[in-house]
């Protein structure tokens, strides 16, 4: 009789611990799949019939690249412009762009960089990004 009771206690101890690692793995994989597919499904699920308006604008999908090289020369989409021409160029292109990406050499005069950013902001462009290289930290 004593041996049966000991066997029962050993079996009970073995079954009392459940390994949840495979369950957590499956749940995390499902979570990743859901996070990736949810935005795509949400766009398709919203069946919108947008109204038309005479003052509507097309959705801007293009960014404008403004670069300042080591010599202080300003380039708009690869074409050299002066500071005075920059404002006109930006105003002319402001309607069709989503934003401006500014790339500047690290050795240029800080005042020139600030002046270019100010011209971009004053031309009516709201979104501005500054291009940098990611630093490798180990």
N, C-alpha and C positions, 0 to 999 in steps of 0.2 A: 503494500500500500504506500509505503513511504517513497518508493521509487516512482510511482505514478504521479504523486504530488510534486516531486522534484522536476519530472519531465514537463508537467503542466506549467510550472513556474518559469522554466527555461523557454518554452514556446511563447509564453505571454511576454517575456522580455524581448524576444526577437521581433515580435509583431508590433510592439509599442512604438518603434521608431520608423518613421516613414521618410524615405529619401525624396526630398522636394526639388532637388537640383534639375532633373529632367523636366519637371513641370514649369519651373522658372524659365528654363531655356526655351521651351515652347511658347510661353507667354511673351517673352521678350521678342522672339521672332515674329509672332503675330502682331505685336505692337509696332515693330518697324514696318511691316507690310502695311498696316493700317495707316501709319503716318505718311508713308510714301504715296499711297493710292487715294487717300481722303481728299487732298486738294484737287486732284484730277476729277474725281467723282462729283465734287461739289460744283465745279464749273459746268459739267455736263448736266447735272440735275436741275440747275436753275435755267428753266426755259424762259428767257426774257425776250420780249418783243419791244425793243427800245423805240421811243418816239423820235421823230425827226424834227429838227429845228434849224432855222435859217442861220442862226448865230453859232451853231455847233462847230466844233473843231475836230479834226481827225486826231486820233490818239497818237501822241509822239512816241516813236519807238527807237529813235536814233539819239546817240550822244555825240557831243562835239568835243574834239580833242584840242586842247590848248597847251602848247609846250613852250618852255623858255629854256634855250640852250645855254651853254657855258659862257658864250659871248654876249648874252643878254638879248638875243634875237627872239622875237615872239613868233610862233608858228601856229596857225589855225588850220587844223586838218592837214598839216604838212606844208602849207603855203605861208611864206613869210609876210608879216604885216607889221606896220609901225604901231606905236601906242595910240596915235590919233586914229588910225584906220581900224584898230581893234574894236572900238566901241560901235562903229558903223557895221562892221562885219557881224558882231554878236547880235546887234539889234535886228539885222536883216535875217539872221538864221534862228532867232529866238522862238519863233512860232512853231517850227517843226521838230524841235529837239526836246528830249526828256531831261537833259541835264548836261553839265560840262565836266570833263575830267581834265584836271590841270596836272601836267607833269613838268617839274622844274629841276634843273641841275642843282645839286647841293651846294655849289660854289657861287651861285648868283647872289646879287645884292638883295637882301631881304625887303628893302623898300620897293624894288621892282616887282617882286612877288606880290606884295600887299597891293600895289597899284593895279596889277592885272586882276587880282581877285575882286577888288573894288569895282573895276570896270565891268566884270562879269555880273556882279550883283546889281549894279546900277542899270544894266541893260535889261533887267526884268527876268533873268534866269534865276529860278528859286533853288534848284538842286545843283550842288557843287561837290565834287569829289577830288581829293588830292591823291595822286598816284605815288605810292611808296613801294619799296621792296621789303618783303618780310625778312626780319632778322632771325637767323638760325640760333636758337638758344639751346645749348646742350648742357 
